[in-house]
């Protein structure tokens, strides 16, 4: 994500040379993660209550489906 949020929040640290730099933040600032998860569940829940993983996410998830217990 870079240092945009850190600059806005003034989050800094000192590097090995004791130079003050802005931190790089990593989170879901590029999208609303909770809304994304809700949309995936809403669109990919099968009739048995299992979650079918969208094809584009299978390589990252390592599975095709999350089964209801």
C-alpha positions as CSV (number, residue, x, y, z in Angstrom):
1,X,0.0,0.0,0.0
2,X,2.9,2.3,0.5
3,X,3.2,5.2,2.9
4,X,0.1,7.2,2.0
5,X,-1.8,6.3,5.3
6,X,1.4,6.7,7.3
7,X,1.9,10.2,6.0
8,X,-1.7,11.1,6.8
9,X,-1.5,9.6,10.3
10,X,2.1,10.8,10.7
11,X,3.4,7.3,11.5
12,X,7.1,7.4,11.5
13,X,10.1,5.3,12.6
14,X,13.8,5.5,12.7
15,X,15.8,3.3,10.3
16,X,19.2,1.7,11.0
17,X,20.9,5.0,10.2
18,X,18.6,6.8,12.7
19,X,16.9,8.6,9.9
20,X,13.2,9.2,10.4
21,X,11.0,7.7,7.7
22,X,7.3,7.1,7.1
23,X,6.2,3.5,7.8
24,X,4.5,1.5,5.0
25,X,1.1,0.3,6.1
26,X,-0.7,-2.8,4.9
27,X,-4.4,-3.3,5.3
28,X,-7.6,-3.1,3.4
29,X,-7.5,0.6,2.6
30,X,-7.9,-0.1,-1.2
31,X,-11.3,-1.7,-0.6
32,X,-13.9,-2.4,2.1
33,X,-12.9,-5.9,3.2
34,X,-16.0,-6.6,5.3
35,X,-18.2,-5.6,2.4
36,X,-16.2,-7.7,0.0
37,X,-16.4,-10.8,2.2
38,X,-20.2,-10.3,2.6
39,X,-20.6,-10.0,-1.2
40,X,-18.6,-13.2,-1.8
41,X,-20.7,-15.1,0.7
42,X,-23.9,-13.7,-0.7
43,X,-23.0,-14.6,-4.3
44,X,-21.2,-17.9,-3.8
45,X,-23.2,-19.7,-1.1
46,X,-24.6,-22.9,-2.5
47,X,-28.0,-24.5,-1.6
48,X,-26.3,-26.8,0.9
49,X,-24.8,-23.8,2.8
50,X,-21.3,-24.4,1.5
51,X,-19.2,-21.5,0.2
52,X,-17.9,-22.1,-3.3
53,X,-14.6,-20.2,-3.7
54,X,-14.6,-18.0,-6.8
55,X,-12.1,-19.3,-9.4
56,X,-9.9,-16.3,-9.2
57,X,-9.4,-16.9,-5.5
58,X,-8.7,-20.6,-5.6
59,X,-4.9,-20.3,-6.1
60,X,-4.8,-18.1,-2.9
61,X,-7.2,-20.2,-0.9
62,X,-5.8,-23.6,-1.8
63,X,-9.4,-25.0,-1.9
64,X,-12.5,-24.9,-4.1
65,X,-15.1,-24.9,-1.4
66,X,-15.6,-24.2,2.3
67,X,-18.0,-26.8,3.7
68,X,-20.7,-26.2,6.2
69,X,-20.3,-28.4,9.3
